[in-house]
Amino acid sequence: MPFHDVTELPNGFCDPDSALPTELSTSDRVQITELLHRVYLCEDSRDYAALKKILTEDYINEHPLFGKHESASSFVEWFKNTPAGFDGIRHHCLNSITRGVGQDVAESVSYILVIQLFPAESRGESPSEELDSLLPRTIGHGVVRDRWIKQNDRWYLQHRIYQQMSINSAFLPDGNMREDAARTP
């Protein structure tokens, strides 16, 4: 079976015993879930200040197409300067689950679904009947793994890894890049 026929998750994430209430309080789970969704809302709305409040200063972001960023400041600056990856696009968090993995440390796994809703000038697109007939379109889907830490009674995102990405060939024509993005590191 090819590697991308089955979703690969960290061991134990699907096991209902990994969601025992003794691991994380309901309040902790809700706070992490809210923050998980807020990250994508911050990206889509370009709310850089709010995004930075969710990330630890030593935040690491690993993306198979966009590379690795090793601080919140580096990631936010890259994000500000990369409109082609975000303009006209919406990011959706699906099937998110979270578990505690230590004192004040948690992990989440979720799917990301990326939809292009509008033409984006930053990608050299302009509204046209031909392009409009393709919108909205799914740009990609993937698995996102997050590590959260709790400091002063608040949860912060410390490390994010995008993997198992399936990218629309109209958005990314290079087949080798699409295949590399589909792998699990």
C-alpha positions as CSV (number, residue, x, y, z in Angstrom):
1,M,0.0,0.0,0.0
2,P,1.5,3.4,-0.9
3,F,2.5,5.6,2.0
4,H,-0.3,8.2,1.4
5,D,-3.2,5.7,1.3
6,V,-3.5,5.6,5.1
7,T,-3.4,8.6,7.4
8,E,-0.4,8.3,9.7
9,L,-1.0,9.5,13.3
10,P,1.3,9.4,16.4
11,N,0.8,6.2,18.3
12,G,-2.2,6.1,20.6
13,F,-4.0,9.2,19.3
14,C,-7.1,7.3,18.1
15,D,-7.3,5.3,21.3
16,P,-10.1,6.7,23.5
17,D,-8.0,6.0,26.6
18,S,-5.6,8.8,25.4
19,A,-8.5,11.2,26.1
20,L,-9.0,10.4,29.8
21,P,-10.2,13.5,31.7
22,T,-7.3,13.0,34.2
23,E,-4.8,14.0,31.5
24,L,-6.1,17.4,30.7
25,S,-9.0,19.3,32.3
26,T,-12.0,20.2,30.2
27,S,-10.9,23.8,30.5
28,D,-7.4,23.0,29.1
29,R,-8.9,21.1,26.2
30,V,-11.3,23.9,25.3
31,Q,-8.5,26.5,25.6
32,I,-6.2,24.5,23.3
33,T,-9.0,23.9,20.8
34,E,-9.9,27.6,20.7
35,L,-6.2,28.5,20.2
36,L,-5.9,25.9,17.4
37,H,-8.7,27.5,15.5
38,R,-7.5,31.0,16.3
39,V,-4.2,30.4,14.6
40,Y,-5.9,29.9,11.3
41,L,-8.2,32.8,11.9
42,C,-5.2,35.0,12.6
43,E,-3.5,33.9,9.4
44,D,-6.6,34.4,7.3
45,S,-7.3,37.9,8.8
46,R,-3.6,38.9,9.0
47,D,-3.9,39.6,12.7
48,Y,-0.1,39.4,13.4
49,A,-0.3,40.7,16.9
50,A,-2.9,38.2,18.0
51,L,-1.0,35.4,16.3
52,K,2.2,36.3,18.2
53,K,0.2,36.1,21.5
54,I,-0.6,32.4,20.8
55,L,3.0,31.4,19.9
56,T,6.0,30.9,22.3
57,E,9.0,33.0,21.4
58,D,10.9,29.8,20.5
59,Y,8.1,28.6,18.3
60,I,9.0,26.2,15.5
61,N,7.0,25.9,12.3
62,E,7.8,23.1,9.8
63,H,6.1,23.0,6.5
64,P,7.1,20.8,3.5
65,L,6.7,23.6,1.0
66,F,7.4,26.7,3.1
67,G,10.4,25.5,5.1
68,K,11.2,25.7,8.8
69,H,11.0,28.8,11.0
70,E,12.6,28.7,14.4
71,S,11.1,31.6,16.3
72,A,7.8,33.3,16.5
73,S,9.3,36.5,15.1
74,S,10.8,34.7,12.1
75,F,7.5,33.0,11.3
76,V,5.5,36.1,11.7
77,E,7.9,38.1,9.4
78,W,7.8,35.4,6.8
79,F,4.1,35.3,7.0
80,K,3.8,39.1,6.5
81,N,6.0,38.8,3.4
82,T,4.3,35.8,1.8
83,P,0.8,37.0,0.6
84,A,0.7,34.5,-2.2
85,G,0.3,31.7,0.3
86,F,-2.6,33.3,2.0
87,D,-4.4,35.9,-0.1
88,G,-7.9,34.8,-1.2
89,I,-7.4,31.6,0.9
90,R,-9.2,30.2,4.0
91,H,-7.7,27.6,6.3
92,H,-10.0,25.1,8.1
93,C,-9.1,23.0,11.1
94,L,-10.9,19.6,11.2
95,N,-10.9,16.5,13.3
96,S,-8.8,18.0,16.0
97,I,-7.9,15.9,19.1
98,T,-5.6,16.8,22.0
99,R,-3.9,14.8,24.7
100,G,-1.7,15.6,27.6
101,V,1.8,14.3,27.3
102,G,3.4,15.6,30.4
103,Q,3.0,18.3,33.1
104,D,1.8,21.4,31.3
105,V,2.6,19.9,27.9
106,A,0.0,18.7,25.3
107,E,-0.1,17.5,21.7
108,S,-2.8,18.0,19.1
109,V,-3.4,16.4,15.8
110,S,-5.8,17.8,13.2
111,Y,-6.6,18.0,9.6
112,I,-6.1,21.2,7.6
113,L,-8.3,21.9,4.6
114,V,-7.3,24.9,2.5
115,I,-9.8,26.5,0.2
116,Q,-9.2,29.3,-2.4
117,L,-12.3,31.5,-2.4
118,F,-11.1,34.5,-4.4
119,P,-8.5,35.3,-7.1
120,A,-5.3,36.8,-5.6
121,E,-3.4,39.6,-7.1
122,S,-0.3,38.4,-5.2
123,R,-0.3,35.3,-7.3
124,G,-0.8,37.2,-10.6
125,E,-4.4,36.3,-10.8
126,S,-7.2,38.6,-11.8
127,P,-10.9,38.0,-11.8
128,S,-12.0,36.4,-15.0
129,E,-14.9,34.3,-16.1
130,E,-12.5,31.3,-16.6
131,L,-10.9,31.7,-13.1
132,D,-14.2,32.4,-11.4
133,S,-15.6,29.2,-12.7
134,L,-12.9,27.3,-10.8
135,L,-13.6,29.0,-7.5
136,P,-14.0,28.1,-4.8
137,R,-11.5,25.3,-5.1
138,T,-9.7,23.0,-2.7
139,I,-6.0,23.9,-2.6
140,G,-4.9,21.2,-0.3
141,H,-5.4,19.0,2.7
142,G,-3.0,17.7,5.3
143,V,-2.3,16.6,8.8
144,V,-1.0,19.1,11.4
145,R,0.8,18.1,14.6
146,D,1.1,20.7,17.4
147,R,2.9,20.8,20.7
148,W,1.4,23.1,23.3
149,I,2.9,24.3,26.6
150,K,1.2,25.9,29.6
151,Q,2.8,28.9,31.2
152,N,1.1,31.1,33.9
153,D,-2.2,29.2,33.4
154,R,-2.3,29.9,29.6
155,W,-1.6,27.5,26.7
156,Y,0.8,28.5,23.9
157,L,1.7,26.9,20.6
158,Q,5.4,25.8,20.7
159,H,5.9,23.6,17.6
160,R,3.8,22.9,14.5
161,I,4.5,20.3,11.8
162,Y,2.6,20.1,8.6
163,Q,2.7,16.7,6.9
164,Q,0.9,14.3,4.5
165,M,-0.2,17.3,2.4
166,S,-2.2,16.7,-0.8
167,I,-1.8,19.8,-2.9
168,N,-4.0,20.7,-6.0
169,S,-1.9,20.4,-9.1
170,A,-3.4,23.6,-10.5
171,F,-2.0,25.4,-7.5
172,L,1.4,23.5,-7.4
173,P,2.2,22.0,-10.8
174,D,5.5,20.3,-9.8
175,G,4.6,16.6,-9.2
176,N,7.8,15.9,-7.2
177,M,7.1,18.8,-4.8
178,R,3.6,17.5,-4.3
179,E,4.8,14.0,-3.6
180,D,7.4,15.3,-1.1
181,A,4.7,17.3,0.7
182,A,2.6,14.2,1.0
183,R,5.3,12.4,3.1
184,T,5.4,12.1,6.9
185,P,8.7,13.4,8.2
